[in-house]
Amino acid sequence: MRIPGTTPHLRTPRTLLRPFRPDDVDGMIRCGKDPEIVRMFGGSPDFDEPVPMSRDEASAWFEHVTADANPLHWAVQHDGRFIGTARLHGVVEDDRRARYAVGFHDRVVLGRGLGLEVTRAVATYGFTVVGLHRIDLRVLAYNTRAIRCYRRAGFVEEGRERESAFVDGTWHDDVIMAMLEHEVAAGR
Ligand SMILES: CC(C)(COP(=O)(O)OP(=O)(O)OC[C@H]1O[C@@H](n2cnc3c(N)ncnc32)[C@H](O)[C@@H]1OP(=O)(O)O)[C@@H](O)C(=O)NCCC(=O)NCCS
């Protein structure tokens, strides 16, 4: 497998995936906190409308993402602005497998096909450059937007973990999805 020493730049028609940089703190503050997005990540927000993110919260987030030595962890930029993150993590070299995670923090960009572009780019990079055989992911069953995006990119539903997440006082299932190296063309 060919895991790069530093985070590579990946371009899609409308996004740039790049290493994190200090002004992503300002980008994260601009995104703020949206209750729907928090729920899609499995959180239980105590607010019903978007609320601002403090500089302390954004700085703590930045420290957390930059403490990750994984080079396959990207900041996603659109129209020159930070909008979210994507990563391949949990790489198992012997099995040539990894797990995919993506999330936008800016609600105005949701549902415009950017997630599909990013997912296709990361999957293509993972299979063709890194040499992965399998990329899998888990997604909350109620996150239908994400599931449709992953399906369009070529991920296949493999199963369901029942009541594996407790969100807003209710148990929810996780859906397990995966793509294999020979399936990447299907997501193009
Ligand atoms: C998941 C995510 C990356 C997908 O990116 P996106 O740009 O929003 O998705 P896309 O526009 O590429 O595709 C969305 C699909 O869902 C559909 N969709 C759009 N809005 C929707 C909504 N409110 N509910 C259900 N489906 C919706 C779109 O029509 C599209 O499906 P189609 O191609 O079959 O028509 C993004 O929504 C996101 O970051 N969400 C918040 C965090 C999150 O959920 N992260 C994933 C955790 S596993």
Ligand as a Chemical Component Dictionary entry (heavy atoms), coordinates in Angstrom:
data_LIG
# 
_chem_comp.id                   LIG 
_chem_comp.type                 NON-POLYMER 
_chem_comp.pdbx_formal_charge   0 
_chem_comp.three_letter_code    LIG 
# 
loop_
_chem_comp_atom.comp_id 
_chem_comp_atom.atom_id 
_chem_comp_atom.alt_atom_id 
_chem_comp_atom.type_symbol 
_chem_comp_atom.charge 
_chem_comp_atom.model_Cartn_x 
_chem_comp_atom.model_Cartn_y 
_chem_comp_atom.model_Cartn_z 
_chem_comp_atom.pdbx_ordinal 
LIG C1  C1  C 0 -23.422 13.590 4.182  1  
LIG C2  C2  C 0 -22.968 14.760 3.311  2  
LIG C3  C3  C 0 -21.461 14.792 3.200  3  
LIG C4  C4  C 0 -23.559 14.545 1.901  4  
LIG O1  O1  O 0 -23.139 15.618 1.103  5  
LIG P1  P1  P 0 -24.228 16.497 0.314  6  
LIG O2  O2  O 0 -23.481 17.403 -0.558 7  
LIG O3  O3  O 0 -25.177 17.099 1.278  8  
LIG O4  O4  O 0 -24.973 15.367 -0.501 9  
LIG P2  P2  P 0 -25.263 15.324 -2.061 10 
LIG O5  O5  O 0 -25.964 16.581 -2.461 11 
LIG O6  O6  O 0 -24.019 14.943 -2.777 12 
LIG O7  O7  O 0 -26.249 14.087 -2.146 13 
LIG C5  C5  C 0 -27.356 14.084 -1.315 14 
LIG C6  C6  C 0 -28.408 13.100 -1.761 15 
LIG O8  O8  O 0 -29.475 13.194 -0.840 16 
LIG C7  C7  C 0 -30.579 13.898 -1.422 17 
LIG N1  N1  N 0 -30.966 14.886 -0.438 18 
LIG C8  C8  C 0 -30.681 16.204 -0.426 19 
LIG N2  N2  N 0 -31.260 16.767 0.658  20 
LIG C9  C9  C 0 -31.895 15.775 1.314  21 
LIG C10 C10 C 0 -32.661 15.717 2.508  22 
LIG N3  N3  N 0 -32.912 16.806 3.240  23 
LIG N4  N4  N 0 -33.140 14.524 2.901  24 
LIG C11 C11 C 0 -32.912 13.415 2.172  25 
LIG N5  N5  N 0 -32.202 13.401 1.033  26 
LIG C12 C12 C 0 -31.698 14.579 0.616  27 
LIG C13 C13 C 0 -30.089 14.468 -2.719 28 
LIG O9  O9  O 0 -31.161 14.552 -3.651 29 
LIG C14 C14 C 0 -29.026 13.437 -3.097 30 
LIG O10 O10 O 0 -29.606 12.232 -3.529 31 
LIG P3  P3  P 0 -29.805 11.902 -5.066 32 
LIG O11 O11 O 0 -28.456 12.139 -5.666 33 
LIG O12 O12 O 0 -30.220 10.474 -5.050 34 
LIG O13 O13 O 0 -30.829 12.860 -5.574 35 
LIG C15 C15 C 0 -23.500 16.124 3.865  36 
LIG O14 O14 O 0 -24.894 16.191 3.730  37 
LIG C16 C16 C 0 -23.113 16.365 5.311  38 
LIG O15 O15 O 0 -21.984 16.647 5.615  39 
LIG N6  N6  N 0 -24.107 16.299 6.209  40 
LIG C17 C17 C 0 -23.918 16.627 7.623  41 
LIG C18 C18 C 0 -22.961 15.687 8.358  42 
LIG C19 C19 C 0 -23.190 14.241 7.995  43 
LIG O16 O16 O 0 -24.313 13.787 7.841  44 
LIG N7  N7  N 0 -22.086 13.512 7.844  45 
LIG C20 C20 C 0 -22.123 12.103 7.511  46 
LIG C21 C21 C 0 -22.108 11.283 8.742  47 
LIG S1  S1  S 0 -22.068 9.548  8.312  48 
# 
loop_
_chem_comp_bond.comp_id 
_chem_comp_bond.atom_id_1 
_chem_comp_bond.atom_id_2 
_chem_comp_bond.value_order 
_chem_comp_bond.pdbx_ordinal 
LIG C1  C2  SING 1  
LIG C2  C3  SING 2  
LIG C2  C4  SING 3  
LIG C2  C15 SING 4  
LIG C4  O1  SING 5  
LIG O1  P1  SING 6  
LIG P1  O2  DOUB 7  
LIG P1  O3  SING 8  
LIG P1  O4  SING 9  
LIG O4  P2  SING 10 
LIG P2  O5  DOUB 11 
LIG P2  O6  SING 12 
LIG P2  O7  SING 13 
LIG O7  C5  SING 14 
LIG C5  C6  SING 15 
LIG C6  O8  SING 16 
LIG C6  C14 SING 17 
LIG O8  C7  SING 18 
LIG C7  N1  SING 19 
LIG C7  C13 SING 20 
LIG N1  C8  SING 21 
LIG N1  C12 SING 22 
LIG C8  N2  DOUB 23 
LIG N2  C9  SING 24 
LIG C9  C10 SING 25 
LIG C9  C12 DOUB 26 
LIG C10 N3  SING 27 
LIG C10 N4  DOUB 28 
LIG N4  C11 SING 29 
LIG C11 N5  DOUB 30 
LIG N5  C12 SING 31 
LIG C13 O9  SING 32 
LIG C13 C14 SING 33 
LIG C14 O10 SING 34 
LIG O10 P3  SING 35 
LIG P3  O11 DOUB 36 
LIG P3  O12 SING 37 
LIG P3  O13 SING 38 
LIG C15 O14 SING 39 
LIG C15 C16 SING 40 
LIG C16 O15 DOUB 41 
LIG C16 N6  SING 42 
LIG N6  C17 SING 43 
LIG C17 C18 SING 44 
LIG C18 C19 SING 45 
LIG C19 O16 DOUB 46 
LIG C19 N7  SING 47 
LIG N7  C20 SING 48 
LIG C20 C21 SING 49 
LIG C21 S1  SING 50 
# 
